[in-house]
Amino acid sequence: MALNDDIALLSTVPLFSDISEDKLRLIAFGAERRKMQAGQMLFREGTGADCAFVVASGRFELTRTGKDGQTIPLGFAERGTLLGELAMVTAVNRSMTAIAPDTAEVIRINRPLFRRMLEEYPEIAGIVRSRIDANLAAFNADLDKIAGRFTG
């Protein structure tokens, strides 16, 4: 894929949609493309994460292990999905497993690259903070809904 195709793809990712094309070009240039074969694991639940992945083609089956040890299907990540966004800014463990059921391709954005972007372009840090704040607010709202089922 050409660099311009990667820039166009990154611009469709909600976290990156408000970032200018010249800054997306820097991310795309510093990122790494990875091709995955059918059945290949992108990452495993519980392992350390040092990067995020944008699905460039194909899709990934997402699963989590339940308390009983059974695999719980979570759905699929398709083109334009950002997996592991927090790993771009801090050390975290993967909360799920991602496996390519068919051939697929991802753009890997590592933490040092993204942190450098945050340091050099403070407006990107503001965009990321707003996104994380929105995600936390949505998560808290979901928890409130769930908690309501167990009270009163």
DSSP file (Angstrom, degrees, kcal/mol; ACC not computed):
  #  RESIDUE AA STRUCTURE BP1 BP2  ACC     N-H-->O    O-->H-N    N-H-->O    O-->H-N    TCO  KAPPA ALPHA  PHI   PSI    X-CA   Y-CA   Z-CA
    1    1 A M              0   0    0      0, 0.0     2,-0.1     0, 0.0    32,-0.1   0.000 360.0 360.0 360.0 148.7    0.0    0.0    0.0
    2    2 A A    >>  -     0   0    0      1,-0.1     4,-1.8     4,-0.0     3,-0.5  -0.466 360.0-113.6 -82.9 156.3    1.1    3.5   -0.7
    3    3 A L  H 3> S+     0   0    0      1,-0.2     4,-2.3     2,-0.2     5,-0.2   0.881 117.7  56.1 -55.4 -41.1    1.7    6.0    2.1
    4    4 A N  H 3> S+     0   0    0      1,-0.2     4,-2.3     2,-0.2    -1,-0.2   0.847 104.3  53.2 -63.5 -33.4   -1.2    8.1    0.9
    5    5 A D  H <> S+     0   0    0     -3,-0.5     4,-2.3     2,-0.2    -1,-0.2   0.901 109.0  49.2 -66.3 -40.4   -3.5    5.1    1.3
    6    6 A D  H  X S+     0   0    0     -4,-1.8     4,-2.9     2,-0.2    -2,-0.2   0.897 110.2  50.8 -65.1 -40.1   -2.3    4.7    4.9
    7    7 A I  H  X S+     0   0    0     -4,-2.3     4,-2.0     2,-0.2    -2,-0.2   0.923 110.4  49.7 -62.1 -44.6   -2.9    8.4    5.6
    8    8 A A  H  X S+     0   0    0     -4,-2.3     4,-0.5     2,-0.2    -2,-0.2   0.905 112.6  47.4 -61.6 -41.8   -6.5    8.0    4.1
    9    9 A L  H >X S+     0   0    0     -4,-2.3     3,-1.6     1,-0.2     4,-0.5   0.940 110.1  51.5 -64.8 -47.6   -7.1    5.0    6.3
   10   10 A L  H >< S+     0   0    0     -4,-2.9     3,-1.3     1,-0.3     6,-0.3   0.851 102.3  61.5 -58.9 -34.1   -5.7    6.7    9.5
   11   11 A S  H 3< S+     0   0    0     -4,-2.0    -1,-0.3     1,-0.3    -2,-0.2   0.692  98.8  57.0 -67.8 -17.1   -8.0    9.7    8.8
   12   12 A T  H << S+     0   0    0     -3,-1.6    -1,-0.3    -4,-0.5    -2,-0.2   0.598  83.4  97.8 -87.3 -11.9  -11.1    7.4    9.2
   13   13 A V  S XX S-     0   0    0     -3,-1.3     3,-1.4    -4,-0.5     4,-1.2  -0.653  78.2-134.2 -78.2 125.1  -10.0    6.2   12.7
   14   14 A P  G >4 S+     0   0    0      0, 0.0     3,-0.5     0, 0.0     4,-0.4   0.849 103.4  54.6 -50.8 -40.6  -12.0    8.3   15.2
   15   15 A L  G 34 S+     0   0    0      1,-0.2     3,-0.2     2,-0.1   116,-0.1   0.841 119.0  34.2 -61.7 -31.9   -8.9    9.0   17.4
   16   16 A F  G X4 S+     0   0    0     -3,-1.4     3,-2.0    -6,-0.3    -1,-0.2   0.464  88.3  98.9-101.7  -3.8   -7.1   10.4   14.4
   17   17 A S  T << S+     0   0    0     -4,-1.2    -1,-0.2    -3,-0.5    -2,-0.1   0.751  86.5  45.7 -63.3 -25.3   -9.9   12.0   12.5
   18   18 A D  T 3  S+     0   0    0     -4,-0.4     2,-0.4    -3,-0.2    -1,-0.3   0.330  90.5 103.0 -98.0   7.5   -9.2   15.5   13.8
   19   19 A I  S <  S-     0   0    0     -3,-2.0     5,-0.1     1,-0.1    -3,-0.0  -0.749  79.3-108.4 -92.6 136.5   -5.4   15.3   13.2
   20   20 A S     >  -     0   0    0     -2,-0.4     4,-2.3     1,-0.1     3,-0.4  -0.152  23.9-113.5 -64.5 156.9   -4.1   17.1   10.1
   21   21 A E  H  > S+     0   0    0      1,-0.2     4,-2.1     2,-0.2     5,-0.1   0.857 114.5  56.4 -60.5 -38.1   -2.9   15.3    7.1
   22   22 A D  H  > S+     0   0    0      1,-0.2     4,-1.2     2,-0.2    -1,-0.2   0.865 110.4  44.8 -65.5 -33.9    0.7   16.3    7.5
   23   23 A K  H  > S+     0   0    0     -3,-0.4     4,-1.9     2,-0.2    -1,-0.2   0.853 110.9  53.1 -76.9 -34.9    0.8   14.9   11.0
   24   24 A L  H  X S+     0   0    0     -4,-2.3     4,-3.1     1,-0.2     5,-0.2   0.852 104.1  58.2 -64.3 -33.1   -1.0   11.7    9.9
   25   25 A R  H  X S+     0   0    0     -4,-2.1     4,-2.6     2,-0.2    -1,-0.2   0.904 104.9  50.0 -62.2 -40.6    1.7   11.4    7.2
   26   26 A L  H  X S+     0   0    0     -4,-1.2     4,-1.9     2,-0.2    -2,-0.2   0.905 112.6  46.6 -64.7 -41.4    4.3   11.4   10.0
   27   27 A I  H  X S+     0   0    0     -4,-1.9     4,-1.4     2,-0.2    -2,-0.2   0.950 114.4  47.1 -64.3 -48.3    2.4    8.6   11.9
   28   28 A A  H  < S+     0   0    0     -4,-3.1    -2,-0.2     1,-0.2    -1,-0.2   0.889 111.9  50.8 -61.8 -39.8    2.0    6.6    8.7
   29   29 A F  H  < S+     0   0    0     -4,-2.6    -1,-0.2     1,-0.2    -2,-0.2   0.877 115.1  42.1 -66.5 -37.0    5.6    7.0    7.7
   30   30 A G  H  < S+     0   0    0     -4,-1.9    -1,-0.2    -5,-0.2    -2,-0.2   0.609 100.2  90.7 -86.0 -12.0    6.8    5.8   11.1
   31   31 A A  S  < S-     0   0    0     -4,-1.4     2,-0.4    -3,-0.2    78,-0.2  -0.272  70.8-129.8 -80.3 169.9    4.3    3.0   11.4
   32   32 A E  E     -A  108   0A   0     76,-2.1    76,-3.9    -2,-0.0     2,-0.4  -0.967   9.3-138.6-124.0 136.1    4.9   -0.6   10.3
   33   33 A R  E     -A  107   0A   0     -2,-0.4     2,-0.4    74,-0.2    74,-0.2  -0.756  19.6-168.9 -91.6 140.6    2.6   -2.7    8.1
   34   34 A R  E     -A  106   0A   0     72,-2.5    72,-2.4    -2,-0.4     2,-0.4  -0.997  11.8-148.1-131.7 131.9    2.2   -6.4    9.0
   35   35 A K  E     -A  105   0A   0     -2,-0.4     2,-0.4    70,-0.2    70,-0.2  -0.817  15.8-158.9 -95.9 137.7    0.5   -9.1    7.0
   36   36 A M  E     -A  104   0A   0     68,-3.3    68,-2.1    -2,-0.4     2,-0.2  -0.929   6.8-139.7-118.9 140.5   -1.3  -11.8    8.8
   37   37 A Q    >   -     0   0    0     -2,-0.4     3,-2.4    66,-0.2    63,-0.3  -0.568  43.7 -75.5 -92.1 160.7   -2.1  -15.3    7.6
   38   38 A A  T 3  S+     0   0    0      1,-0.3    64,-0.2    -2,-0.2    -1,-0.1  -0.333 121.7  15.5 -55.6 129.7   -5.4  -17.1    8.3
   39   39 A G  T 3  S+     0   0    0     61,-3.9    -1,-0.3     1,-0.3     2,-0.2   0.342  92.4 136.9  87.4  -6.0   -5.4  -18.3   11.8
   40   40 A Q    <   -     0   0    0     -3,-2.4    60,-2.6    60,-0.4     2,-0.4  -0.545  52.8-127.0 -79.3 138.4   -2.5  -16.1   12.9
   41   41 A M  E     -D   99   0B   0     -2,-0.2    58,-0.3    58,-0.2     3,-0.1  -0.701  16.6-168.4 -86.4 130.1   -2.8  -14.4   16.3
   42   42 A L  E    S-     0   0B   0     56,-3.0     2,-0.3    -2,-0.4    -1,-0.2   0.899  74.6 -21.3 -79.9 -46.4   -2.2  -10.6   16.3
   43   43 A F  E     -D   98   0B   0     55,-1.2    55,-2.3     6,-0.0     2,-0.4  -0.980  62.7-125.0-158.9 162.0   -2.1  -10.6   20.2
   44   44 A R    >   -     0   0    0     -2,-0.3     3,-1.8    53,-0.2    50,-0.3  -0.891  34.3-100.0-115.2 140.5   -3.1  -12.6   23.2
   45   45 A E  T 3  S+     0   0    0     -2,-0.4    50,-0.2     1,-0.2    52,-0.1  -0.263 106.4  22.3 -52.6 135.7   -5.2  -11.5   26.2
   46   46 A G  T 3  S+     0   0    0     48,-3.2    -1,-0.2     1,-0.3     2,-0.2   0.268  92.8 120.7  89.2 -11.3   -3.1  -10.7   29.2
   47   47 A T  S <  S-     0   0    0     -3,-1.8    47,-3.2     1,-0.1    -1,-0.3  -0.517  72.9 -93.0 -84.5 155.8    0.2  -10.0   27.4
   48   48 A G  E     -G   93   0C   0     45,-0.2     2,-0.5    -2,-0.2    45,-0.2  -0.350  37.6-145.6 -66.1 145.6    1.9   -6.7   27.6
   49   49 A A  E     +G   92   0C   0     43,-2.7    43,-0.8     1,-0.1     3,-0.1  -0.960  29.0 164.9-119.8 128.7    1.1   -4.2   24.9
   50   50 A D        +     0   0    0     -2,-0.5    61,-2.3    41,-0.1     2,-0.3   0.236  68.5  26.0-121.1  10.4    3.6   -1.7   23.5
   51   51 A C  E     -B  110   0A   0     59,-0.2     2,-0.3    60,-0.1    59,-0.2  -0.970  66.3-124.0-160.4 169.1    1.6   -0.6   20.4
   52   52 A A  E     -B  109   0A   0     57,-2.4    57,-2.8    -2,-0.3     2,-0.4  -0.835  22.3-142.8-116.9 161.3   -1.8   -0.2   18.8
   53   53 A F  E     -BC 108  83A   0     30,-2.3    30,-3.4    -2,-0.3     2,-0.5  -0.985   3.9-155.8-127.3 136.9   -3.0   -1.7   15.5
   54   54 A V  E     -BC 107  82A   0     53,-2.4    53,-2.5    -2,-0.4     2,-0.5  -0.959  28.5-124.0-105.9 126.5   -5.2   -0.2   12.8
   55   55 A V  E     +B  106   0A   0     26,-2.3    25,-3.1    -2,-0.5    51,-0.3  -0.591  32.7 176.5 -71.6 118.3   -6.9   -2.9   10.8
   56   56 A A  E     -     0   0A   0     49,-2.7     2,-0.3    -2,-0.5    50,-0.2   0.791  64.9  -5.4 -94.6 -34.0   -5.9   -2.1    7.2
   57   57 A S  E    S+B  105   0A   0     48,-1.9    48,-2.1    21,-0.0    -1,-0.4  -0.983 111.7  15.7-156.7 158.2   -7.6   -5.1    5.5
   58   58 A G  S    S-     0   0    0     -2,-0.3    21,-0.6    46,-0.2     2,-0.3  -0.401  81.5 -92.7  75.7-156.6   -9.4   -8.2    6.4
   59   59 A R  E     -E   78   0B   0     44,-0.2    43,-0.5    43,-0.2     2,-0.4  -0.969  19.9-133.5-154.2 166.6  -10.8   -8.6   10.0
   60   60 A F  E     -E   77   0B   0     17,-2.2    17,-2.6    -2,-0.3     2,-0.5  -0.990  17.0-132.1-129.1 133.4   -9.9  -10.0   13.4
   61   61 A E  E     -EF  76  99B   0     38,-3.4    38,-2.1    -2,-0.4     2,-0.5  -0.730  25.0-151.1 -82.3 128.8  -12.0  -12.2   15.6
   62   62 A L  E     +EF  75  98B   0     13,-3.1    12,-3.2    -2,-0.5    13,-1.0  -0.880  21.9 167.5-106.7 130.7  -11.9  -10.8   19.2
   63   63 A T  E     -EF  73  97B   0     34,-2.2    34,-2.9    -2,-0.5     2,-0.3  -0.929  18.4-160.8-137.9 162.1  -12.3  -13.1   22.2
   64   64 A R  E     -E   72   0B   0      8,-2.0     8,-3.8    -2,-0.3     2,-0.5  -0.970  27.0-114.0-138.5 152.6  -11.9  -13.0   25.9
   65   65 A T  E     -E   71   0B   0     -2,-0.3     6,-0.2     6,-0.2     5,-0.1  -0.787  31.3-140.4 -91.6 127.1  -11.5  -15.8   28.4
   66   66 A G    >   -     0   0    0      4,-3.4     3,-2.2    -2,-0.5    -1,-0.0  -0.243  30.0 -98.3 -78.0 170.8  -14.3  -16.1   30.9
   67   67 A K  T 3  S+     0   0    0      1,-0.3    -1,-0.1     2,-0.1    -2,-0.0   0.781 126.0  55.5 -61.0 -26.7  -14.0  -17.0   34.6
   68   68 A D  T 3  S-     0   0    0      2,-0.1    -1,-0.3     1,-0.0     3,-0.1   0.403 121.5-108.1 -86.7   3.3  -14.8  -20.6   33.8
   69   69 A G  S <  S+     0   0    0     -3,-2.2     2,-0.2     1,-0.3    -2,-0.1   0.388  76.7 133.9  87.4  -4.3  -11.9  -20.7   31.2
   70   70 A Q        -     0   0    0     -5,-0.1    -4,-3.4     1,-0.1     2,-0.4  -0.500  62.5-109.3 -79.9 149.1  -14.3  -20.7   28.3
   71   71 A T  E     -E   65   0B   0     -6,-0.2    -6,-0.2    -2,-0.2    -1,-0.1  -0.649  28.7-156.3 -79.7 129.2  -13.6  -18.5   25.3
   72   72 A I  E     -E   64   0B   0     -8,-3.8    -8,-2.0    -2,-0.4     2,-0.3  -0.931  13.3-134.7-108.1 116.9  -16.2  -15.6   25.0
   73   73 A P  E     -E   63   0B   0      0, 0.0   -10,-0.2     0, 0.0     3,-0.1  -0.533  22.2-179.4 -71.4 134.3  -16.6  -14.2   21.5
   74   74 A L  E     -     0   0B   0    -12,-3.2     2,-0.3     1,-0.4   -11,-0.2   0.571  45.7-103.1-107.2 -15.7  -16.6  -10.4   21.5
   75   75 A G  E     -E   62   0B   0    -13,-1.0   -13,-3.1     2,-0.0    -1,-0.4  -0.887  45.7 -54.2 126.4-159.8  -17.1   -9.8   17.8
   76   76 A F  E     -E   61   0B   0     -2,-0.3     2,-0.5   -15,-0.2   -15,-0.2  -0.936  28.3-143.6-126.6 145.7  -14.9   -8.7   14.9
   77   77 A A  E     -E   60   0B   0    -17,-2.6   -17,-2.2    -2,-0.4     2,-0.2  -0.945  31.3-176.9-104.2 123.9  -12.6   -5.8   14.3
   78   78 A E  E >   -E   59   0B   0     -2,-0.5     3,-2.2   -19,-0.2   -23,-0.3  -0.511  39.6 -38.9-115.2-177.5  -12.7   -4.7   10.6
   79   79 A R  T 3  S+     0   0    0    -21,-0.6    -1,-0.2     1,-0.3   -23,-0.2  -0.078 126.8  20.2 -45.8 130.4  -11.0   -2.1    8.4
   80   80 A G  T 3  S+     0   0    0    -25,-3.1     2,-0.3     1,-0.3    -1,-0.3   0.356  88.6 134.4  90.7  -4.7  -10.4    1.1   10.2
   81   81 A T    <   -     0   0    0     -3,-2.2   -26,-2.3   -26,-0.2     2,-0.6  -0.626  47.8-143.9 -80.7 135.1  -10.7   -0.3   13.7
   82   82 A L  E     -C   54   0A   0     -2,-0.3     2,-0.5   -28,-0.2     3,-0.3  -0.886  15.5-163.9 -98.5 121.2   -8.0    0.8   16.2
   83   83 A L  E     +C   53   0A   0    -30,-3.4   -30,-2.3    -2,-0.6   -32,-0.0  -0.922  67.5   5.9-109.1 123.6   -7.0   -2.0   18.6
   84   84 A G    >   +     0   0    0     -2,-0.5     3,-1.2   -32,-0.2     4,-0.4   0.866  66.4 165.7  82.3  38.1   -5.2   -1.2   21.8
   85   85 A E  G >  S+     0   0    0     -3,-0.3     3,-1.5     1,-0.3     4,-0.3   0.837  72.6  58.9 -59.5 -34.9   -5.2    2.6   21.7
   86   86 A L  G >> S+     0   0    0      1,-0.3     4,-2.1     2,-0.2     3,-1.8   0.814  93.1  68.3 -64.7 -27.6   -4.1    3.0   25.4
   87   87 A A  G <4 S+     0   0    0     -3,-1.2    -1,-0.3     1,-0.3    -2,-0.2   0.694  88.3  66.7 -64.9 -17.4   -0.9    1.0   24.6
   88   88 A M  G <4 S+     0   0    0     -3,-1.5    -1,-0.3    -4,-0.4    27,-0.2   0.717 115.3  25.5 -74.4 -19.1    0.2    4.0   22.5
   89   89 A V  T <4 S+     0   0    0     -3,-1.8     2,-0.3    -4,-0.3    -2,-0.2   0.639 127.4  14.7-119.1 -19.9    0.5    6.1   25.6
   90   90 A T  S  < S-     0   0    0     -4,-2.1     2,-0.5   -41,-0.0    -1,-0.3  -0.980  81.8 -86.6-153.4 162.5    1.1    3.8   28.6
   91   91 A A        +     0   0    0     -2,-0.3     2,-0.3    -3,-0.1   -41,-0.1  -0.612  58.6 151.5 -75.1 122.5    2.0    0.3   29.6
   92   92 A V  E     -G   49   0C   0    -43,-0.8   -43,-2.7    -2,-0.5     2,-0.3  -0.915  41.9-115.1-141.1 166.6   -1.1   -2.0   29.6
   93   93 A N  E     -G   48   0C   0     -2,-0.3   -45,-0.2   -45,-0.2     2,-0.2  -0.811  42.1 -96.3-102.4 150.5   -1.9   -5.6   29.1
   94   94 A R        -     0   0    0    -47,-3.2   -48,-3.2    -2,-0.3   -47,-0.1  -0.444  26.9-157.0 -65.1 133.6   -4.1   -6.8   26.3
   95   95 A S  S    S+     0   0    0    -50,-0.2     2,-0.3    -2,-0.2    -1,-0.1   0.458  72.4  14.9 -92.1  -2.6   -7.7   -7.2   27.4
   96   96 A M  S    S-     0   0    0    -52,-0.1     2,-0.4   -32,-0.1   -32,-0.2  -0.939  77.1-105.3-156.8 173.5   -8.6   -9.6   24.6
   97   97 A T  E     - F   0  63B   0    -34,-2.9   -34,-2.2    -2,-0.3     2,-0.5  -0.899  26.1-159.2-108.9 141.4   -7.2  -11.9   22.0
   98   98 A A  E     +DF  43  62B   0    -55,-2.3   -56,-3.0    -2,-0.4   -55,-1.2  -0.986  13.0 175.8-125.3 123.7   -7.3  -11.0   18.3
   99   99 A I  E     -DF  41  61B   0    -38,-2.1   -38,-3.4    -2,-0.5   -58,-0.2  -0.982  29.9-127.6-128.5 137.3   -6.9  -13.7   15.6
  100  100 A A        -     0   0    0    -60,-2.6   -61,-3.9    -2,-0.4   -60,-0.4  -0.749  15.2-167.6 -82.4 114.0   -7.2  -13.3   11.8
  101  101 A P  S    S+     0   0    0      0, 0.0     2,-0.2     0, 0.0    -1,-0.2   0.799  79.7   9.9 -71.9 -25.6   -9.7  -15.8   10.5
  102  102 A D  S    S-     0   0    0    -43,-0.5   -63,-0.2   -64,-0.2   -43,-0.2  -0.758 114.4 -53.7-134.9-179.2   -8.5  -15.0    7.0
  103  103 A T        +     0   0    0     -2,-0.2     2,-0.3   -65,-0.1   -44,-0.2  -0.334  67.6 164.7 -60.9 145.1   -5.6  -13.1    5.6
  104  104 A A  E     -A   36   0A   0    -68,-2.1   -68,-3.3   -46,-0.2     2,-0.3  -0.937  26.7-142.0-153.6 169.5   -5.5   -9.6    7.0
  105  105 A E  E     -AB  35  57A   0    -48,-2.1   -49,-2.7    -2,-0.3   -48,-1.9  -0.998  14.0-170.8-143.3 143.9   -3.1   -6.6    7.3
  106  106 A V  E     -AB  34  55A   0    -72,-2.4   -72,-2.5    -2,-0.3     2,-0.6  -0.904  23.3-131.1-130.2 159.0   -2.6   -4.1   10.1
  107  107 A I  E     -AB  33  54A   0    -53,-2.5   -53,-2.4    -2,-0.3     2,-0.6  -0.971  27.3-148.6-106.6 121.6   -0.7   -0.9   10.6
  108  108 A R  E     -AB  32  53A   0    -76,-3.9   -76,-2.1    -2,-0.6     2,-0.6  -0.822  11.6-169.7 -96.9 122.3    1.3   -1.1   13.8
  109  109 A I  E     - B   0  52A   0    -57,-2.8   -57,-2.4    -2,-0.6   -78,-0.1  -0.937  15.3-150.3-113.1 109.8    1.8    2.2   15.7
  110  110 A N  E  >  - B   0  51A   0     -2,-0.6     4,-2.1   -59,-0.2   -59,-0.2  -0.381  21.0-114.3 -83.9 160.4    4.3    1.8   18.5
  111  111 A R  H  > S+     0   0    0    -61,-2.3     4,-3.2     1,-0.2     5,-0.3   0.904 111.8  53.7 -60.0 -47.8    4.4    3.7   21.7
  112  112 A P  H  > S+     0   0    0      0, 0.0     4,-2.0     0, 0.0    -1,-0.2   0.902 110.3  48.6 -58.2 -39.2    7.7    5.6   21.1
  113  113 A L  H  > S+     0   0    0      2,-0.2     4,-1.8     1,-0.2    -2,-0.2   0.946 115.5  43.0 -62.8 -48.0    6.4    7.0   17.8
  114  114 A F  H  X S+     0   0    0     -4,-2.1     4,-2.2     1,-0.2    -1,-0.2   0.897 112.4  52.1 -69.3 -39.7    3.1    8.1   19.2
  115  115 A R  H  X S+     0   0    0     -4,-3.2     4,-2.3     1,-0.2    -1,-0.2   0.896 107.6  53.2 -62.4 -38.3    4.6    9.6   22.4
  116  116 A R  H  X S+     0   0    0     -4,-2.0     4,-2.5    -5,-0.3     5,-0.2   0.899 108.0  50.9 -62.5 -39.4    7.0   11.6   20.2
  117  117 A M  H  X S+     0   0    0     -4,-1.8     4,-2.2     1,-0.2     7,-0.3   0.907 109.8  50.2 -63.2 -40.7    4.0   12.9   18.2
  118  118 A L  H  < S+     0   0    0     -4,-2.2     7,-0.3     1,-0.2    -2,-0.2   0.890 113.0  46.1 -64.7 -39.2    2.4   13.9   21.5
  119  119 A E  H  < S+     0   0    0     -4,-2.3    -2,-0.2     1,-0.2    -1,-0.2   0.902 117.9  41.1 -70.0 -41.6    5.5   15.7   22.7
  120  120 A E  H  < S+     0   0    0     -4,-2.5    -2,-0.2     1,-0.3    -1,-0.2   0.768 123.6  36.9 -79.5 -26.0    6.1   17.5   19.4
  121  121 A Y    >X  -     0   0    0     -4,-2.2     3,-1.9    -5,-0.2     4,-1.0  -0.771  63.1-176.3-131.0  86.6    2.5   18.4   18.7
  122  122 A P  H 3> S+     0   0    0      0, 0.0     4,-1.8     0, 0.0     5,-0.1   0.761  81.2  67.8 -56.9 -26.8    0.6   19.3   21.9
  123  123 A E  H 3> S+     0   0    0      1,-0.2     4,-1.8     2,-0.2     5,-0.1   0.831  96.8  54.6 -64.3 -29.0   -2.7   19.7   20.0
  124  124 A I  H <> S+     0   0    0     -3,-1.9     4,-2.7    -7,-0.3    -1,-0.2   0.896 103.9  54.7 -68.4 -39.1   -2.6   15.9   19.3
  125  125 A A  H  X S+     0   0    0     -4,-1.0     4,-2.6    -7,-0.3    -2,-0.2   0.893 107.2  51.0 -60.3 -39.2   -2.3   15.3   23.1
  126  126 A G  H  X S+     0   0    0     -4,-1.8     4,-2.3     2,-0.2    -1,-0.2   0.899 110.0  49.0 -64.3 -40.7   -5.5   17.4   23.6
  127  127 A I  H  X S+     0   0    0     -4,-1.8     4,-2.1     2,-0.2    -2,-0.2   0.925 112.8  47.6 -63.5 -45.1   -7.3   15.4   21.0
  128  128 A V  H  X S+     0   0    0     -4,-2.7     4,-2.7     1,-0.2     5,-0.2   0.913 110.9  51.2 -64.3 -42.8   -6.2   12.1   22.6
  129  129 A R  H  X S+     0   0    0     -4,-2.6     4,-2.8     1,-0.2    -1,-0.2   0.922 109.5  50.1 -61.3 -43.2   -7.2   13.3   26.0
  130  130 A S  H  X S+     0   0    0     -4,-2.3     4,-2.3     1,-0.2    -1,-0.2   0.905 111.5  49.1 -60.6 -41.4  -10.7   14.3   24.8
  131  131 A R  H  X S+     0   0    0     -4,-2.1     4,-2.4     2,-0.2    -2,-0.2   0.928 112.3  46.7 -64.9 -45.5  -11.1   10.9   23.3
  132  132 A I  H  X S+     0   0    0     -4,-2.7     4,-2.6     2,-0.2    -2,-0.2   0.908 111.6  52.0 -64.3 -41.7  -10.0    9.1   26.4
  133  133 A D  H  X S+     0   0    0     -4,-2.8     4,-2.3    -5,-0.2    -1,-0.2   0.918 110.7  48.1 -59.2 -43.9  -12.3   11.3   28.5
  134  134 A A  H  X S+     0   0    0     -4,-2.3     4,-2.4     2,-0.2    -2,-0.2   0.905 111.4  50.2 -64.4 -41.6  -15.2   10.4   26.2
  135  135 A N  H  X S+     0   0    0     -4,-2.4     4,-2.4     1,-0.2    -2,-0.2   0.911 111.4  48.2 -63.2 -42.4  -14.4    6.7   26.4
  136  136 A L  H  X S+     0   0    0     -4,-2.6     4,-2.7     2,-0.2    -2,-0.2   0.893 110.6  51.2 -66.2 -39.0  -14.2    6.8   30.2
  137  137 A A  H  X S+     0   0    0     -4,-2.3     4,-2.1     2,-0.2    -2,-0.2   0.915 112.0  46.9 -63.3 -42.2  -17.5    8.7   30.4
  138  138 A A  H  X S+     0   0    0     -4,-2.4     4,-2.2     2,-0.2    -2,-0.2   0.903 112.3  50.6 -65.7 -40.5  -19.2    6.1   28.1
  139  139 A F  H  X S+     0   0    0     -4,-2.4     4,-2.3     2,-0.2    -2,-0.2   0.925 110.7  48.6 -62.4 -45.5  -17.6    3.3   30.2
  140  140 A N  H  X S+     0   0    0     -4,-2.7     4,-2.3     2,-0.2    -1,-0.2   0.876 109.7  52.4 -63.0 -38.3  -18.9    4.8   33.5
  141  141 A A  H  X S+     0   0    0     -4,-2.1     4,-2.0     2,-0.2    -1,-0.2   0.910 109.5  49.4 -63.7 -41.5  -22.4    5.2   31.9
  142  142 A D  H  X S+     0   0    0     -4,-2.2     4,-2.3     1,-0.2    -2,-0.2   0.908 109.9  51.2 -62.9 -41.6  -22.4    1.5   31.0
  143  143 A L  H  X S+     0   0    0     -4,-2.3     4,-3.1     1,-0.2    -2,-0.2   0.895 107.5  53.2 -62.9 -39.3  -21.3    0.6   34.5
  144  144 A D  H  X S+     0   0    0     -4,-2.3     4,-1.8     2,-0.2    -1,-0.2   0.901 109.1  49.4 -62.2 -40.4  -24.2    2.7   35.9
  145  145 A K  H  X S+     0   0    0     -4,-2.0     4,-0.6     2,-0.2    -2,-0.2   0.925 114.0  45.1 -63.0 -44.4  -26.6    0.8   33.7
  146  146 A I  H >X S+     0   0    0     -4,-2.3     3,-1.3     1,-0.2     4,-0.6   0.916 110.4  53.7 -66.2 -43.6  -25.2   -2.5   34.9
  147  147 A A  H >X S+     0   0    0     -4,-3.1     3,-1.3     1,-0.3     4,-0.7   0.846  99.9  63.5 -60.9 -33.5  -25.2   -1.5   38.5
  148  148 A G  H 3< S+     0   0    0     -4,-1.8     3,-0.3     1,-0.3    -1,-0.3   0.769  95.2  59.8 -61.8 -26.1  -28.9   -0.5   38.2
  149  149 A R  H << S+     0   0    0     -3,-1.3    -1,-0.3    -4,-0.6    -2,-0.2   0.730 108.0  44.6 -73.0 -21.9  -29.7   -4.2   37.6
  150  150 A F  H << S+     0   0    0     -3,-1.3     2,-0.3    -4,-0.6    -1,-0.2   0.494 106.8  65.4-103.7  -5.2  -28.2   -5.2   40.9
  151  151 A T     <        0   0    0     -4,-0.7     0, 0.0    -3,-0.3     0, 0.0  -0.839 360.0 360.0-116.2 155.6  -29.7   -2.5   43.1
  152  152 A G              0   0    0     -2,-0.3    -1,-0.1     0, 0.0    -3,-0.1   0.470 360.0 360.0  47.4 360.0  -33.3   -1.8   44.1
